């Protein structure tokens, strides 16, 4: 499931079938191809990503999408086209004739004469190793102190005993454990429950929720990290739309009219990038009356995040380079005084606000040592500091809240409506 980014490769052709005509084929988007009203036998070219492959004895079926439509275009080809590179996620250019489809599910289909793989993608092994990070932990990754402490029920009778010999908590993030494992496997991820003892009953907070988290070694710029984040969002969304079209359509029809078009708008546009400083200036110049006054050095609130997305044309926007004082000790120092910032990034999306949070990690021993000393955490995180002594490399990572992701693609206003048993302040039913 972790289709994070596609590696650029040389163009490879799956066929050298001759062109029946002399004129170059007209290029069509998937939306235009599906909406064509008539066919004149003219050859066309469609480019996009493979969403499904079905091979039969004499015929090959592909479904491709370019982000212009929630529906995919069916490509029908001779079985001789079958190739191991024609896999889910691979980008392709297909030339052929657009013809009426005998299927009632779509109006048109593309009869392929030539299929060229632009960039292949092994969706089952794209270099990320799935790590099962622990739920019980002795560290507070976020440093916010919003932890659930774990104690055996027998402690009521024997208060002098400590089960783990150290205070233990339910995890707020698997990041620090992933950083350890990225030193061995380069690219790692986890998908599991996380817990925050946050006294909030807002429409976007839960005490227990799921997170997709990734950590990548040899990442040296936020740009590289943001490419992975954008790729994950778009690839996961196209996979959901391909495999669960009826479920998504049900939500869009009865719960969030217009969400289909908003989602298409997100998928077909490149995500935007602004700095935290630029974001604050945009908010200050706004005529909107905010509950919380935007100021440099103060964290962005939900109302600010949603306004920034609208200001950017309802396209997801990356906000980068936050003040050092707002972020945890592990984020990389940008060394950009007097406005001291770290290489942090949040992805803001329509209707939700923050969906992803990530950063480059501080891999330089002395910088991290000083940050830990100032926070009084040197002894607690000595093991983490030691990672920088033995073969440390530039690296970075991010986390995405899964329930917020569902809110975003389905148009659900309240996070408690995308999880069957929501846990939040004053509520732990069943």
Long-range contacts (C-beta under 8 A, 24 or more apart in sequence): 1-236, 1-239, 2-126, 2-128, 2-130, 2-189, 2-212, 2-214, 2-232, 3-88, 3-89, 3-121, 3-123, 3-126, 3-231, 3-232, 3-235, 3-236, 3-239, 4-126, 4-128, 4-214, 4-228, 4-231, 4-232, 4-235, 5-227, 5-228, 5-231, 5-232, 6-89, 6-91, 6-119, 6-121, 6-231, 7-119, 7-121, 8-119, 9-119, 9-120, 11-116, 11-117, 11-118, 12-85, 12-116, 12-117, 12-120, 13-114, 13-116, 13-117, 14-81, 14-83, 14-85, 14-86, 14-114, 14-115, 14-116, 14-117, 15-80, 15-81, 15-113, 15-114, 15-115, 15-116, 16-114, 17-113, 17-114, 19-43, 19-95, 19-113, 19-114, 20-113, 25-95, 28-98, 29-66, 29-68, 29-69, 30-64, 30-65, 30-66, 30-68, 30-69, 30-71, 30-72, 30-73, 31-68, 31-69, 32-68, 33-73, 33-98, 33-108, 33-110, 34-69, 34-71, 34-73, 34-106, 34-107, 34-108, 35-107, 36-98, 36-107, 36-108, 39-97, 39-98, 39-99, 39-100, 39-108, 41-97, 42-97, 42-98, 43-95, 43-96, 43-97, 43-113, 44-95, 44-96, 44-97, 44-98, 44-110, 45-93, 45-94, 45-95, 46-73, 46-75, 46-93, 46-94, 46-110, 47-91, 47-92, 47-93, 47-94, 47-118, 48-73, 48-91, 48-92, 49-89, 49-90, 49-91, 49-92, 49-238, 50-86, 50-87, 50-88, 50-89, 50-90, 50-91, 50-92, 51-88, 51-238, 51-239, 51-242, 52-88, 52-242, 53-86, 53-87, 53-88, 55-79, 55-82, 60-86, 62-86, 62-92, 62-94, 62-112, 62-115, 63-242, 64-92, 64-94, 65-238, 65-241, 65-242, 66-268, 67-234, 67-238, 67-264, 67-267, 67-268, 68-264, 68-268, 69-264, 70-241, 70-245, 70-248, 70-260, 70-263, 70-264, 71-106, 71-245, 72-242, 73-106, 73-108, 73-109, 73-110, 74-101, 74-103, 74-106, 74-109, 74-110, 75-109, 75-110, 75-112, 75-115, 76-109, 76-110, 76-111, 76-112, 77-111, 77-112, 77-115, 78-112, 81-112, 81-115, 83-117, 85-117, 85-120, 86-115, 86-117, 87-120, 87-121, 87-122, 87-123, 88-121, 88-123, 88-239, 89-121, 89-122, 89-123, 89-235, 90-117, 90-118, 90-119, 90-120, 90-121, 91-117, 91-118, 91-119, 91-121, 92-116, 92-117, 92-118, 93-118, 127-186, 127-187, 128-187, 128-188, 128-189, 128-214, 129-181, 129-185, 129-187, 129-188, 129-189, 130-188, 130-189, 130-190, 130-191, 131-174, 131-177, 131-178, 131-181, 131-185, 131-188, 131-189, 131-190, 132-190, 132-192, 133-171, 133-174, 133-177, 133-178, 133-190, 133-192, 133-213, 134-171, 134-174, 134-177, 135-170, 135-171, 135-192, 135-193, 136-164, 136-168, 136-169, 136-170, 136-171, 137-168, 137-169, 137-170, 137-171, 137-177, 138-164, 138-166, 138-167, 138-168, 138-169, 139-176, 139-380, 139-381, 140-169, 140-172, 141-171, 141-172, 141-173, 141-175, 141-176, 141-328, 142-172, 142-173, 142-328, 143-328, 143-329, 143-375, 144-172, 146-172, 146-196, 146-197, 146-198, 147-172, 147-195, 147-197, 148-195, 148-197, 148-207, 170-195, 171-195, 172-196, 173-211, 173-213, 173-399, 174-211, 174-213, 175-213, 175-215, 175-330, 175-397, 175-399, 176-330, 176-384, 178-213, 178-214, 178-215, 178-397, 179-215, 179-330, 179-361, 179-384, 179-387, 179-395, 179-397, 180-387, 181-215, 182-215, 182-216, 182-217, 182-395, 182-397, 183-217, 183-387, 183-391, 183-393, 186-216, 186-217, 186-218, 187-214, 187-215, 187-216, 187-217, 188-214, 188-215, 189-213, 189-214, 189-215, 191-402, 198-425, 199-425, 200-424, 200-425, 201-424, 201-425, 201-426, 202-302, 203-413, 203-414, 203-415, 203-416, 204-302, 204-352, 204-353, 204-404, 204-407, 204-415, 205-415, 205-424, 206-403, 206-415, 206-416, 206-419, 206-422, 206-423, 206-424, 207-423, 207-424, 207-425, 208-423, 209-401, 209-402, 209-403, 209-415, 209-419, 210-401, 210-402, 210-403, 211-399, 211-400, 211-401, 211-402, 212-399, 212-400, 212-402, 212-405, 213-397, 213-398, 213-399, 213-400, 214-397, 214-398, 214-399, 215-395, 215-396, 215-397, 216-395, 216-396, 216-397, 217-393, 217-394, 217-395, 218-393, 218-394, 218-395, 219-360, 219-394, 219-395, 219-396, 220-360, 220-394, 221-360, 222-318, 222-320, 222-321, 222-343, 222-345, 222-360, 222-396, 224-396, 225-345, 225-358, 225-359, 225-360, 225-396, 225-397, 225-398, 226-271, 226-273, 226-318, 226-320, 226-345, 226-347, 228-398, 229-318, 229-345, 229-347, 229-356, 229-358, 229-398, 229-400, 230-270, 230-271, 230-316, 230-347, 232-400, 233-316, 233-347, 233-355, 233-356, 233-400, 233-405, 234-267, 236-405, 237-263, 237-267, 237-409, 238-267, 240-409, 248-409, 248-410, 251-410, 251-411, 251-412, 252-410, 252-411, 255-410, 255-411, 255-412, 256-410, 256-411, 256-412, 258-411, 259-410, 259-411, 262-314, 262-350, 262-351, 262-411, 263-409, 265-314, 265-315, 266-314, 266-315, 266-316, 266-349, 266-350, 269-315, 271-315, 271-316, 271-317, 271-318, 271-347, 272-312, 272-315, 272-316, 272-317, 272-318, 273-317, 273-318, 273-320, 274-308, 274-312, 274-317, 274-318, 274-319, 274-320, 275-319, 275-320, 275-321, 276-300, 276-319, 276-320, 276-321, 276-322, 276-323, 276-341, 277-321, 277-339, 279-304, 279-308, 279-319, 282-308, 282-311, 283-307, 283-308, 286-311, 296-323, 296-339, 297-323, 297-325, 297-326, 298-326, 299-326, 300-346, 300-354, 302-353, 302-354, 305-346, 305-348, 305-353, 305-354, 306-348, 306-350, 306-351, 306-353, 308-348, 309-348, 309-349, 309-350, 309-353, 310-350, 314-350, 316-347, 316-348, 316-349, 316-350, 316-355, 317-347, 317-348, 318-345, 318-346, 318-347, 318-348, 319-345, 319-346, 319-348, 320-344, 320-345, 322-346, 327-359, 329-362, 329-368, 329-371, 329-372, 329-375, 329-377, 329-381, 330-359, 330-361, 330-362, 330-368, 330-384, 331-359, 331-360, 331-361, 331-362, 332-359, 332-360, 332-361, 332-362, 332-363, 332-367, 332-396, 333-362, 333-367, 333-371, 343-396, 345-398, 349-408, 350-408, 351-407, 351-408, 351-411, 351-413, 352-404, 352-407, 352-408, 354-404, 355-400, 355-401, 355-404, 355-405, 355-408, 356-398, 356-399, 356-400, 357-398, 357-399, 358-396, 358-397, 358-398, 358-399, 359-396, 359-397, 359-398, 360-394, 360-395, 360-396, 361-395, 361-396, 361-397, 363-388, 363-392, 363-393, 363-394, 363-395, 364-388, 365-389, 365-392
